[in-house]
Amino acid sequence: IMFAVRPQKIADPDNPGKKIEDYWGSAKEHLLNDSKLLLERLKTFDKDNIPDKVIQKIGPYIESEGFQPPIIKKASVACEAMCMWTHAMHKYHFV
């Protein structure tokens, strides 16, 4: 969401016949396949011009109990860092 990578539409496992947005597949393809490029994109991210649409879209994730650094750290320290970065960008937007 932060890097304007469009989600893939996949079958909803809870609702047969419906589709949901899946960011994981898109992230693997467009962001996670080149760690140096990802790091550069994080460093040069234009935090002063985050579109309101992006802030609104990440809002539910920021508020989610499951998207908090200590919870994410249980799965991956690298993912914890990305979670912390996302929270920081969200907070910075409102400063």
C-alpha positions in Angstrom: 0.0 0.0 0.0 2.8 2.4 1.0 4.6 2.0 -2.3 1.4 2.0 -4.5 1.8 -1.7 -5.4 -1.6 -3.0 -6.5 -2.9 -6.1 -4.7 -3.8 -9.2 -6.6 -7.4 -10.4 -6.5 -7.6 -13.9 -5.1 -10.4 -16.2 -4.1 -11.7 -15.5 -0.6 -11.1 -18.6 1.5 -14.0 -17.7 3.8 -16.5 -16.8 1.0 -16.4 -19.0 -2.0 -17.2 -17.1 -5.2 -15.9 -13.8 -3.8 -12.5 -12.3 -4.3 -10.3 -10.4 -1.8 -7.3 -8.1 -2.2 -4.0 -9.9 -1.5 -1.0 -7.7 -1.0 1.4 -10.6 -0.2 1.8 -11.9 -3.8 2.3 -8.4 -5.2 4.8 -7.5 -2.4 6.8 -10.6 -3.1 6.9 -9.8 -6.8 7.5 -6.0 -6.7 9.2 -5.3 -3.4 10.7 -8.3 -1.7 12.5 -9.8 -4.7 15.3 -7.1 -4.5 16.4 -6.3 -0.9 18.7 -3.5 -2.0 16.0 -1.8 -4.0 13.6 -2.2 -1.1 16.0 -0.6 1.3 16.6 2.3 -1.1 12.9 2.8 -1.5 12.5 2.9 2.3 15.3 5.4 2.7 14.0 7.7 0.0 10.3 7.4 0.7 8.6 10.8 0.3 7.2 10.9 3.8 6.2 14.6 3.4 3.7 13.8 0.6 1.9 10.6 1.6 -1.5 10.7 -0.2 -4.5 10.8 2.2 -5.8 7.8 0.2 -2.8 5.8 1.4 -3.2 6.9 5.0 -6.9 6.0 4.9 -6.1 2.6 3.4 -3.4 1.7 6.0 -5.5 3.0 8.9 -7.3 -0.3 9.6 -3.9 -2.1 9.7 -2.4 0.5 12.0 -5.3 0.0 14.4 -5.3 -3.8 14.2 -4.0 -5.6 17.2 -2.3 -8.1 14.9 -0.2 -5.4 13.2 1.7 -4.2 16.2 5.5 -4.6 16.3 5.7 -7.0 19.3 3.1 -9.3 17.6 4.8 -9.2 14.2 8.2 -9.8 15.8 7.1 -13.3 16.7 6.9 -14.1 13.0 9.9 -12.1 11.7 12.3 -9.5 13.0 12.5 -8.1 9.4 8.7 -7.8 9.3 8.8 -6.2 12.7 11.0 -3.5 11.2 8.6 -2.9 8.3 5.7 -2.7 10.7 7.6 -0.1 12.8 8.4 1.9 9.6 4.7 1.8 8.5 3.5 2.9 12.0 6.2 5.7 11.9 5.1 7.0 8.5 1.5 7.0 9.6 2.3 8.9 12.7 4.5 11.3 10.8 1.7 12.1 8.5 -0.3 13.7 11.3 2.6 15.7 12.8 
